[in-house]
Amino acid sequence: NDYNMELDDLPFPAYELVNIEDYYMDTSGWHNPKGINFHYNFPIITSRACPRRCSYCALELFQGKKYRARSAKNVCDEIEFLYSKYDCRYISFIDDNMTVQKQRTIDLMDEIKDRKLDIQFDTSNGVDLDTFSEELLDSMVDAGAVRLTVAIETGSEDMRKKILHKHVRNYKIFKFFKWAEKHEDLVLASYFVIGFPYESHETLNETAKMIEQIPSLEWVGIHKLLPFYGTAMFDYCHEEGFIKPDMANIHNEMASASYDEDYMVKPEALEIFELEEFKDMIYEFVAERRKARILSKNKGVPLEF
């Protein structure tokens, strides 16, 4: 195993080699409940790999199977360095699964508060609902969380379990959003994937119904399935005949597919145009609901589908 297991022994990124001013951005439209003046978003990784074994995820192919995490002190030392040297006031924690170890994450939030670091942050790649708790959520918001993302993938619990191997029950998803609704300044987002081999009108309807039933969900990302080479999802799609890859040129084919608008997988029960219509419908609904909330605080807009 060539992966480094002691992440605290690694030096911080060589920020001195980067011209920070090249990354200046207009943040006037950003969600900024603290009203902090900031023009940079600093990405920080606090852990590597993930203990989950979702069938569509290629993370273990380049991060390894063993989850490793930096200590709360080590992460906060990096934040404090950026805070002092570069006036860092906004951070994106870009771990693939930052909150696997609940107590470590709470300890990090406590460190941020104890050091009086007046920051705001988001979790752009998501939080782990299997280990999440209301205590952890409250701690993150108190430390400066302004946007949390949840990778739900599909509203169909059955497909999530049997096809995606993502064992997150619906009740945990709804419980998380109930906790989060108590924090008015917290923006909530989620990722979904469409076009699984056995996607159907029924499973799409379950996704739409879930989005409707979570009025606090302000942003969604609807992505087409891309069965990465080396994953269980790729093997399944290949063996069942849903994809016919050029195995002699597979790496170039995967690279092209990442930027291609076409779908690699066509579900048995759906046409591609139906997937696109569904995506457009969800985006329009969420945008209209967000607009209605801003204008009237209305959280009961119905979703017609």
C-alpha positions as CSV (number, residue, x, y, z in Angstrom):
1,N,0.0,0.0,0.0
2,D,1.7,3.2,-1.2
3,Y,-0.9,5.6,0.2
4,N,0.2,7.9,3.0
5,M,-1.8,6.9,6.1
6,E,-0.6,9.8,8.3
7,L,-1.9,12.9,6.5
8,D,-0.8,15.2,9.4
9,D,2.8,14.5,8.4
10,L,2.3,16.0,4.9
11,P,3.2,19.7,4.4
12,F,0.4,22.2,3.5
13,P,0.1,23.0,-0.2
14,A,2.8,25.4,-1.4
15,Y,0.6,28.4,-1.5
16,E,3.7,30.6,-2.0
17,L,4.0,29.2,-5.5
18,V,0.6,30.4,-6.5
19,N,-0.4,34.0,-7.4
20,I,-3.5,34.2,-5.2
21,E,-4.6,37.4,-7.0
22,D,-5.1,35.3,-10.1
23,Y,-8.1,33.7,-8.3
24,Y,-9.9,37.0,-7.4
25,M,-13.6,36.8,-8.1
26,D,-16.7,38.9,-7.8
27,T,-18.6,37.5,-4.8
28,S,-21.2,40.2,-4.6
29,G,-23.9,37.7,-5.5
30,W,-22.7,35.0,-3.2
31,H,-24.8,33.8,-0.2
32,N,-23.1,35.9,2.6
33,P,-25.2,35.9,5.8
34,K,-22.3,37.3,7.9
35,G,-21.7,40.1,5.5
36,I,-18.0,39.3,5.4
37,N,-15.9,41.0,2.7
38,F,-14.2,38.3,0.7
39,H,-13.1,37.8,-2.9
40,Y,-11.4,34.3,-2.8
41,N,-12.7,30.8,-2.2
42,F,-9.9,28.6,-0.7
43,P,-10.4,24.8,-1.3
44,I,-9.2,22.6,1.5
45,I,-9.1,18.8,1.7
46,T,-9.4,17.3,5.2
47,S,-9.5,13.6,4.3
48,R,-8.9,11.1,1.6
49,A,-10.9,8.2,0.3
50,C,-14.3,7.0,1.5
51,P,-15.4,3.9,3.4
52,R,-18.6,3.6,1.3
53,R,-18.6,1.4,-1.8
54,C,-21.2,3.0,-4.1
55,S,-21.2,1.2,-7.4
56,Y,-20.8,4.3,-9.6
57,C,-18.0,5.9,-7.7
58,A,-14.4,5.7,-8.9
59,L,-12.8,7.4,-5.9
60,E,-11.1,4.3,-4.5
61,L,-9.3,3.8,-7.9
62,F,-7.1,6.8,-7.2
63,Q,-7.5,7.5,-3.5
64,G,-7.4,3.9,-2.2
65,K,-9.9,2.0,-0.1
66,K,-8.7,3.1,3.3
67,Y,-10.3,6.3,4.7
68,R,-7.6,8.6,6.1
69,A,-8.3,11.9,7.8
70,R,-6.3,14.9,9.0
71,S,-6.7,15.8,12.7
72,A,-8.9,18.8,13.6
73,K,-5.8,20.7,14.8
74,N,-3.9,20.1,11.6
75,V,-6.8,21.3,9.4
76,C,-7.4,24.3,11.6
77,D,-3.6,25.2,11.5
78,E,-3.9,25.4,7.7
79,I,-7.1,27.6,7.9
80,E,-5.4,29.9,10.4
81,F,-2.4,30.2,8.2
82,L,-4.6,31.2,5.2
83,Y,-6.6,33.5,7.5
84,S,-3.6,35.4,8.6
85,K,-1.5,35.4,5.4
86,Y,-4.2,35.7,2.7
87,D,-7.1,37.1,4.6
88,C,-9.0,33.9,3.9
89,R,-12.7,34.3,4.9
90,Y,-14.4,31.7,2.7
91,I,-13.5,28.0,2.3
92,S,-14.9,25.1,0.3
93,F,-14.2,21.8,2.0
94,I,-13.8,19.6,-1.1
95,D,-13.5,16.2,0.6
96,D,-15.5,13.5,-1.1
97,N,-16.8,12.5,2.3
98,M,-15.8,15.1,5.0
99,T,-18.0,14.0,7.8
100,V,-17.4,10.2,8.0
101,Q,-15.9,10.6,11.4
102,K,-18.5,12.7,13.2
103,Q,-16.4,13.6,16.3
104,R,-13.4,14.6,14.3
105,T,-15.6,17.0,12.3
106,I,-17.1,18.4,15.5
107,D,-13.6,18.9,16.9
108,L,-12.7,20.8,13.8
109,M,-15.7,23.1,14.2
110,D,-14.8,23.6,17.9
111,E,-11.2,24.5,16.9
112,I,-12.5,27.1,14.4
113,K,-14.7,28.7,17.0
114,D,-12.0,28.5,19.8
115,R,-9.5,30.3,17.5
116,K,-12.2,32.9,16.7
117,L,-11.7,32.5,12.9
118,D,-14.6,34.5,11.4
119,I,-15.1,32.5,8.2
120,Q,-17.9,31.1,6.1
121,F,-17.7,27.7,4.3
122,D,-19.5,25.1,2.2
123,T,-19.1,21.4,1.6
124,S,-19.2,21.3,-2.2
125,N,-19.0,17.5,-2.5
126,G,-21.4,16.6,0.2
127,V,-21.8,15.3,3.7
128,D,-22.3,11.7,4.9
129,L,-25.8,11.1,6.1
130,D,-25.0,7.7,7.5
131,T,-23.0,9.3,10.3
132,F,-24.6,12.7,10.4
133,S,-26.4,14.0,13.5
134,E,-28.2,17.2,14.5
135,E,-25.3,17.9,16.9
136,L,-22.9,17.9,14.0
137,L,-25.1,20.1,11.9
138,D,-25.5,22.7,14.7
139,S,-21.7,22.6,15.3
140,M,-21.0,23.2,11.6
141,V,-23.4,26.1,11.3
142,D,-22.0,27.7,14.5
143,A,-18.6,27.5,13.0
144,G,-19.6,29.2,9.7
145,A,-21.3,26.7,7.4
146,V,-23.5,28.6,4.9
147,R,-24.1,26.0,2.3
148,L,-24.2,22.2,2.6
149,T,-24.6,19.7,-0.2
150,V,-26.0,16.2,0.0
151,A,-25.5,13.6,-2.7
152,I,-28.9,11.9,-2.7
153,E,-28.5,10.5,-6.3
154,T,-32.1,9.2,-6.6
155,G,-35.4,9.5,-4.8
156,S,-35.9,5.7,-5.2
157,E,-34.7,4.0,-2.1
158,D,-34.9,0.7,-3.8
159,M,-32.7,1.7,-6.7
160,R,-30.3,3.5,-4.4
161,K,-29.8,0.3,-2.4
162,K,-29.8,-2.4,-5.2
163,I,-28.2,-0.6,-8.1
164,L,-26.1,2.2,-6.5
165,H,-25.1,0.3,-3.4
166,K,-25.7,3.5,-1.5
167,H,-27.4,2.4,1.7
168,V,-28.9,5.7,2.8
169,R,-32.5,5.3,3.8
170,N,-35.1,7.9,2.9
171,Y,-35.9,8.7,6.5
172,K,-32.3,9.7,7.1
173,I,-32.5,12.1,4.1
174,F,-35.8,13.7,5.4
175,K,-34.5,13.9,8.9
176,F,-31.4,15.8,7.8
177,F,-33.4,18.4,6.0
178,K,-35.7,18.8,9.0
179,W,-32.7,19.5,11.2
180,A,-31.4,21.9,8.5
181,E,-34.6,23.9,8.2
182,K,-34.1,25.3,11.7
183,H,-31.1,27.3,10.3
184,E,-32.6,30.1,8.2
185,D,-29.3,31.2,6.8
186,L,-28.2,27.8,5.6
187,V,-28.5,27.1,1.9
188,L,-29.1,23.4,1.0
189,A,-28.2,21.7,-2.2
190,S,-28.2,18.2,-3.6
191,Y,-26.9,16.1,-6.4
192,F,-29.0,13.6,-8.4
193,V,-28.1,11.2,-11.2
194,I,-30.5,10.1,-13.9
195,G,-30.2,7.4,-16.5
196,F,-29.4,4.3,-14.5
197,P,-29.9,1.0,-16.4
198,Y,-33.3,0.4,-14.8
199,E,-34.4,4.0,-14.5
200,S,-38.1,4.3,-15.2
201,H,-41.0,6.7,-15.1
202,E,-41.6,5.4,-11.6
203,T,-38.1,6.0,-10.3
204,L,-38.0,9.5,-11.9
205,N,-41.3,10.2,-10.2
206,E,-39.8,9.1,-6.8
207,T,-37.0,11.6,-7.4
208,A,-39.4,14.4,-8.3
209,K,-41.6,13.6,-5.3
210,M,-38.7,13.7,-2.9
211,I,-37.6,17.1,-4.2
212,E,-41.1,18.4,-3.8
213,Q,-41.3,17.1,-0.3
214,I,-38.1,18.9,0.7
215,P,-39.1,22.6,0.4
216,S,-35.8,23.8,2.0
217,L,-33.8,22.2,-1.0
218,E,-32.8,25.4,-2.9
219,W,-30.4,24.0,-5.4
220,V,-30.1,20.7,-7.3
221,G,-27.7,19.3,-9.8
222,I,-29.1,16.7,-12.2
223,H,-26.3,14.7,-13.9
224,K,-26.4,11.9,-16.4
225,L,-24.9,8.6,-15.4
226,L,-21.3,8.1,-16.5
227,P,-20.2,4.5,-15.6
228,F,-16.5,5.1,-15.0
229,Y,-14.2,2.3,-16.1
230,G,-13.1,0.2,-13.1
231,T,-16.3,0.7,-11.1
232,A,-18.9,-1.9,-10.4
233,M,-21.4,0.2,-12.4
234,F,-19.2,0.0,-15.5
235,D,-18.9,-3.8,-15.1
236,Y,-22.6,-4.2,-14.7
237,C,-23.5,-2.0,-17.7
238,H,-21.0,-3.7,-19.8
239,E,-22.0,-7.2,-18.8
240,E,-25.7,-6.5,-19.3
241,G,-25.1,-4.9,-22.7
242,F,-26.1,-1.3,-21.8
243,I,-22.7,0.0,-23.0
244,K,-20.4,-1.4,-25.7
245,P,-17.0,0.3,-25.0
246,D,-13.9,0.1,-27.1
247,M,-11.8,-1.6,-24.5
248,A,-8.6,-1.0,-26.5
249,N,-9.2,2.7,-26.3
250,I,-11.2,2.8,-23.0
251,H,-9.3,5.7,-21.3
252,N,-9.7,8.1,-24.2
253,E,-13.3,7.0,-24.5
254,M,-14.0,7.8,-20.8
255,A,-12.3,11.1,-21.1
256,S,-14.4,12.1,-24.1
257,A,-17.6,10.9,-22.4
258,S,-16.9,13.1,-19.4
259,Y,-17.4,16.2,-21.6
260,D,-20.0,14.7,-24.1
261,E,-23.6,15.8,-23.8
262,D,-24.8,12.4,-25.0
263,Y,-25.7,9.6,-22.6
264,M,-23.6,6.5,-22.5
265,V,-26.4,4.5,-21.0
266,K,-30.0,4.3,-22.3
267,P,-32.4,2.8,-19.7
268,E,-34.6,0.0,-21.0
269,A,-37.8,1.8,-20.0
270,L,-37.1,5.4,-21.1
271,E,-36.0,7.4,-24.1
272,I,-33.1,9.9,-23.8
273,F,-35.4,12.9,-24.5
274,E,-37.5,11.9,-21.5
275,L,-34.5,12.1,-19.3
276,E,-33.7,15.6,-20.7
277,E,-37.4,16.7,-20.2
278,F,-37.3,15.5,-16.6
279,K,-34.0,17.4,-15.9
280,D,-35.5,20.6,-17.4
281,M,-38.7,20.2,-15.4
282,I,-36.8,19.8,-12.1
283,Y,-34.5,22.8,-12.8
284,E,-37.5,24.9,-13.6
285,F,-39.5,23.8,-10.6
286,V,-36.6,24.4,-8.1
287,A,-35.9,27.8,-9.7
288,E,-39.5,28.9,-9.4
289,R,-39.8,27.6,-5.8
290,R,-36.6,29.5,-4.9
291,K,-38.0,32.6,-6.5
292,A,-41.3,32.2,-4.6
293,R,-39.5,31.8,-1.3
294,I,-37.5,34.9,-1.9
295,L,-40.6,36.9,-2.8
296,S,-43.1,35.6,-0.3
297,K,-41.4,32.9,1.9
298,N,-43.9,30.5,0.4
299,K,-42.7,26.9,1.1
300,G,-45.7,25.1,-0.3
301,V,-45.4,25.4,-4.1
302,P,-46.7,22.2,-5.7
303,L,-44.7,20.2,-8.2
304,E,-46.9,19.1,-11.2
305,F,-45.5,16.1,-13.1
